[in-house]
Amino acid sequence: MFTLSGAHIFPLHDGAVTAEPPLRLVDVRHEQTAVFAAEAIGKLTRTPGLAALTAGPGVTNGVSAITQAHFSGSPLVVLGGRAASFSWGRGALQEFDHPPLLSPVTKQAATVQSVEKIGPAVDEALRLAAAPHRGPVFLDVPMDELFNETEALPITTSSAAPAAPDDEDVAPIADLLATAERPSWSSAPTSGATAPTGPRADSSTTSACRP
């Protein structure tokens, strides 16, 4: 978890270091760095990178990197702190409504309003970020709920199943490659595409394909 220490998200840091096994905590010097690092993890591994940012300017410092994840299709989950719900609207420390700012560049941007919903919401965020088309998901949690306690059943996670290509879509591409004089294959880093295989992809075709 890439992060920069901030009072609104102290429980996330405590949870990371006391977990069994512990979650590696990478404390950087700027929130933008934290999210860009998490975005790079998502881009390289095609599994969600994770960043945690404190409220207000902590979250806004990460907007550029979240936007990059949006355009790159990088799976990313960003957890943000938020001013306490009981004092909302009174100008509390770094009070800012983040989801409206981030909704245009995320698959989902939402506030988790109670401690009981944090676990399921994060689990769903990880699944959503990894599901095609991959991208960033943002959640913030009011600090009074983040510092609260609850009893919850453990969540069993599973990787999002990749979408299988449709045979009717693949067949014309395979025909074009098989009949091309000098075929080549190009795919974006996050597309999940691979060179064709099977009866239609003979050795002369596949040897000329460049990933």
Buried (B, 14 or more C-beta within 10 A) or exposed (E): BBBBEBEBBBBBBEBBEEEEEEEEBBEBEEBBBBBBBBBBBBBEEBBBBBBBBBBBEBBBBBBEBBBBBBEBBBBBBBBBBBBBBEBBEEEBBBBBEBBEBBEEBBBBBBBBBEBBBBBEBBBBBBBBBBBEEBBBBBBBBBBBBBBBEEEEEEEEEEEBEEEEEEEEEBEEBBEEBBEEEEBEBEEEEBEBBEBBEEEBBEEEBBEBBEE
